């Protein structure tokens, strides 16, 4: 089973797998329930095969991952995500997540996920994993990712994790300032970097890093397009049209809802296919012929 890019209308570069297909456990975590209240949605805790069925129906590809952190208990492993994504490779693309605090063991795990499980990139959530992206403790991980010529996706800006809970659930927003990734982009010029989400309240800093560092992309996940700041839309239409990516942050936002609102934005007709599919296909090295 292979992915045929020509048959897809879009590639969603940002989705979360929150439910294992290997065990019966339908109860969402406290953090997931809080996110549902914050984003005003009914949590959908689908397995990777269930997600694949949905995205197949929508004629979309999707990047899927979990987050490796004690602050966001995982119900699904990197290995399960990769194995199931490969079983549904016509639509699913597996990323992995390794907490930089795991040190040498984490680097070994990342190399094993690359070699044995053929993951296609890595997801970091600095606020949840409690590290500054430019902290040298993460650099051995970046070295492994760079050697494999894979992209690294970083949460930036405010997060729904812990939002409106006591003390924000212990989550500190400072770790996800996009300017911290300017150092990473400088030190790892051959590692593609994705700044995930409109980076509220640091949108202009994110745009600055992306326009200055040619391997830096921005995904538009986690926000309803109707709330995108005008400057983000302006740069998406012009200077960054080749490095802006469609992402929903499913299950936080349904891809259908995101696309319906994106339709209403003043995005140039020739730029829409770049954002929805072509930029992601290039970043992920996907072959248009299958």
N, C-alpha and C positions, 0 to 999 in steps of 0.2 A: 504494500500500500504506500503510494507516494503522493506528494502534494503537487497538483497542477495549478500553478499560479494563474494561468489564463482563465481558469474556471471560477476563480474567487473574485468577489467584489471588494474585499477589504481584508486586512490583516490586523487583528487586535493584539498589540504588543504587550498588554498588561492585564493579566487575569490571575486570580488566586484560586488554588485548589484547597478547599477547607474540609473536605470529607474523604475518608479512605473508602475504597471499593472492597477492601479486604476484611472489614469488620462492620458489624451493625452498631452504629453510634450516631444517632440523628441529632443529639442535643448540641446546640451551638455553645461555644464558650461564653463566659461573661463578657469578654472583650468583643466578641462578634455581636452579641446582643446589644451592647452599648453602641457599636458602630451602626447597627440597624436603626436605633433611635436617633442617632446624630444625623445620618443621611436620609432619614425618613423613608426607609424601604423595608420590605419584608425579606429577611435574610433567606437566600437560596443556597443551601449547602450541598451542592452537587458533586458527584464523583467526576473524575476525568472522563470516563466513557459517557456519562450523562452530558457533560459540557461539550464533548465532541459531537454528540447527536444534535445538540442545540446549534452549535456553530456550523455544522454541516447543512442544517436546514436553512441557515442564514447565508450560506455560500461564503463563509469567512474562515480564514485561518486564525489561530490564536496561540500566543505564547502563554505558558502556564507555569506557575511556581508556587512554592510555599515560602515562609520566612523562618530561618533558623535562629530562634531566640527563646530563652526561658520566659520572657515577658509575653510571648504570644505562643502558647503551647501548640505544638504541631499534632494534628491528627493523621497526617500523611507524610511520608518520607520523600526525600529527593529521589530515591531509587524507585519507589512506586510510581511517582509522577513520570519519571523518564520511561519506565517500562510501558506504562499505559499510553503515554503520548506516542511512543513508537508503534504501538498497536493501532493507533488512530492517526498515523502520520499523514493522511490526506488533509487533515485540518490542524493537528496539534503539534506544537513545537516546545520541547521541554527546556526550561531553565532550571538551575539549581540555586540553593542558598546555603552559604556556609558562614557562620559567625566568625569574624576575625579573631575574637577572643579565644578560639579553639587552638590557636597557635600552630605548631608543626603538625599536629594531628589533623587540624582543619585543612591545611595545605595538602596533606596526603589524601584526605577525603576528596578534595576538589580534583586532584589529579586522577583519582580513581573514577570519579563521576564523569570526567572528560573522556578517559580512555575506555572504560568498561560500559558506561551508560550513555555515551554519546550525547551529553547535554550540549545545548547550543548557545549558552550564555549563563550569566550569574546575576542574581538579584541581591541587593543590599538595602537594608532599612536602618540607617544610622541611628535614628531616634529610638527604635525598638531594640537594636543590637548594642546600643550605648557605646558608640565609638565615633570619633571624628574621622571622616573619610581620608584626610591627609595624615592621620596618625601612622607612623612607620610600622605599627604592629600589623596593619593590613597589607603592607607592601609585598610580602611573600605570596599572598593570595593573588594580588594583581599580577605578579610576575608569572604565576602559573596560567592565569587567564590570557595574558599577553602572548605567552609561548604557544598557546593553542589557537591564537588569532580569533578569540571570541569576544563579544561585547559584555560590558558590565552595566547593569541598570541600577540606579540609586534613587531611592525615595528622596525627594526634596520638598522643603516647605512644611507647612502645618500638616498634621496627620489626624485622621479620624480615630486612630487607635487611642483609646483612653479619653477621648473628648467627652467633656461634660460629666466625667466621673471624678470622684474625690482625688484631688491632687493630680488630675489628668492621668490617673493610673500609673503614676511614677514616670511617665514619658516626658523627656526633655526635648523641646523643639530645637534647641541650639545646635544639636548634632547634624541637623539636616539643612543647614545653610548652604545654598548652591555654590557660594564663592569658595568653600572649602575644596570643592572639586576642581578648581582652577589649578591647584597644586598637583592633583592627581593627573589631570590632563597634560600638564607640563612634564611631569616625571615619567608618564607612560603614554608617549605620543602615538604609539601604535595600537593602543587598546581603545576601541570605540566605547564611548561613554554615553549613556542615556540619562538625562535628568528627568526623572519621572514627575509628572503633574505640573500644572501651573503652580509656580513656586511661591505661593502666598506666604508671607508678605514681601518676598524678595524676588519678584518677577523680573525686574530690570537687571538684577545681578545675574540671574540665570541667562537672560538674553545676552548679556555682556560676555559671559564665559563661552556661550555657544557661538557667538559671532567671532570671537577671538581665536578659539581652538577648533580647527576644522574637523576633528573626530568626535565632537560633542553634538549630540542630538537632544531634542526635547520631546517627550511624549505628553499627550494632552489628556491623560487619564485622571480619574478621580474628581473631576469637576464637570458640571453640566456646561456645555458650550455657551449657553446663554449668559453665563457669568464670566466668560473669559474677558480679561482686561483688553481694551482697545489696542494697546501697544503689542500684546501678544498676537492678536489677529494681524496687525500691520506687518510684523516681522515674519509671520507664517506666510504671508502673501508675497514677501519680497526677499530679504537677505537670507532667511532660513528656510525657504520653500523646499529645499532639497534635504532638510534635516529635521523636519517636524513629522511626528508619527501619531497615528491614531491609536489610542488606548482607551479602554473603558473603565478599568479597575473592577471588572465584574468579580464578585456579585454585588459590589457596592453600587454600581450603575449598570443597568442593562444596556448592551450594545445598541439595541433598537432605539432606546430613548436617546442615547448619545447621538446617533446618526440623525435622528429626526431633528434635534436641536442644531446640529452642525449644518444641516441643510439651510437653516435660516441665517447663517453667518455670511458676511460679504466676502467670501473666499472666491478668488478668481477660478473660473471653470477649468483652466489648464493646471491649476495648483491642486485641486481636489483629489485627483487620482494619485498625485505624489504623496499627499498626506495619508490617504486611506490605504494605499497598498504599495506603490512603487518604491518609496523610500525604505520601507521595512524590508521589502524583498531584497533590495541591494544590501542593506545593513546585515541581514541574516544569511546572505549568500544563497538565496533561493533561486532555482532555475525556473524560468518562465515556461519552459517546455515540459516541466514535470519533475 
